[in-house]
Amino acid sequence: MPVGPLAQLVVPFKNNKVSAYSVNGQQCNCGYGFRSPRNKLMRVDEVPELFAFLFDNGYTIDTALTTMVLETNVSNRLIAYVRFI
């Protein structure tokens, strides 16, 4: 769970259907997501609203770290690294 005001938007979720090969719920695709103003999980098109929330609440985006990780192709799901001080 993140530190600071961002914790207000973070919600746990469970994706019940992991794959056709999971047996009796042995695999669990669980994680955390951001709650959107629609009171559902945030969609990609709502990322600007997430960034606005972050900036308004004292978070900064670590652009150097974000760029470095994106250039290494380690993660294709990374949006940005953020920091709260």
Phi, psi and omega per residue, in radians:
M1 nan 2.337 -3.117
P2 -1.220 2.783 3.099
V3 -1.559 2.502 3.051
G4 1.595 -2.871 -3.056
P5 -1.068 -0.399 -3.135
L6 -1.042 -0.443 3.129
A7 -1.024 -0.430 3.110
Q8 -1.111 -0.517 -3.067
L9 -1.678 -0.243 -3.046
V10 -1.486 2.263 3.128
V11 -2.313 2.476 3.057
P12 -1.321 2.635 3.060
F13 -2.494 2.761 3.117
K14 -2.330 2.163 3.076
N15 -1.651 1.862 -3.039
N16 -1.119 -0.613 -3.120
K17 -1.726 1.714 -3.141
V18 -1.401 -0.938 3.092
S19 -2.818 2.963 3.116
A20 -1.216 -0.251 -3.058
Y21 -1.733 -0.070 3.104
S22 -1.276 2.484 -3.064
V23 -2.099 2.194 3.060
N24 0.878 0.687 3.081
G25 1.166 0.400 -3.130
Q26 -1.152 -0.516 3.087
Q27 -1.792 2.443 3.128
C28 -2.249 2.110 3.084
N29 -1.683 1.416 -3.091
C30 -1.875 2.677 3.110
G31 -3.044 -2.877 3.109
Y32 -2.125 2.538 3.081
G33 -2.372 3.074 3.101
F34 -1.783 2.359 3.095
R35 -1.446 2.269 -3.131
S36 -1.556 2.986 3.046
P37 -1.054 -0.335 3.086
R38 -1.338 -0.051 -3.099
N39 1.144 0.545 3.035
K40 -2.264 3.110 3.080
L41 -1.114 2.433 -3.100
M42 -1.145 2.427 3.089
R43 -1.681 2.896 -3.133
V44 -1.020 -0.651 -3.116
D45 -1.248 -0.073 3.108
E46 -1.788 0.114 3.129
V47 -1.014 -0.691 3.087
P48 -0.988 -0.621 3.089
E49 -1.178 -0.645 3.073
L50 -1.110 -0.809 3.125
F51 -1.081 -0.698 3.105
A52 -1.064 -0.762 3.098
F53 -1.049 -0.793 -3.128
L54 -1.049 -0.859 -3.134
F55 -1.097 -0.725 -3.128
D56 -1.158 -0.367 -3.062
N57 -1.962 0.378 2.991
G58 1.499 0.252 3.089
Y59 -1.580 2.648 3.030
T60 -2.164 2.624 3.092
I61 -1.641 2.211 3.109
D62 -1.486 1.541 -3.041
T63 -1.172 -0.606 -3.140
A64 -1.119 -0.822 3.138
L65 -1.163 -0.732 3.116
T66 -1.034 -0.819 -3.139
T67 -1.082 -0.777 -3.117
M68 -1.053 -0.811 -3.120
V69 -1.168 -0.714 3.129
L70 -1.121 -0.623 3.141
E71 -1.227 -0.417 3.138
T72 -1.485 -0.121 -3.122
N73 1.023 0.517 3.112
V74 -1.235 -0.664 -3.101
S75 -2.368 2.320 3.052
N76 -1.750 0.147 -3.135
R77 -1.969 0.054 -3.083
L78 -1.335 2.303 3.027
I79 -1.735 -0.945 3.137
A80 -2.973 2.657 2.962
Y81 -1.586 2.301 3.132
V82 -2.111 2.712 -3.094
R83 -2.298 2.451 3.092
F84 -2.135 2.128 -3.114
I85 -2.024 nan nan
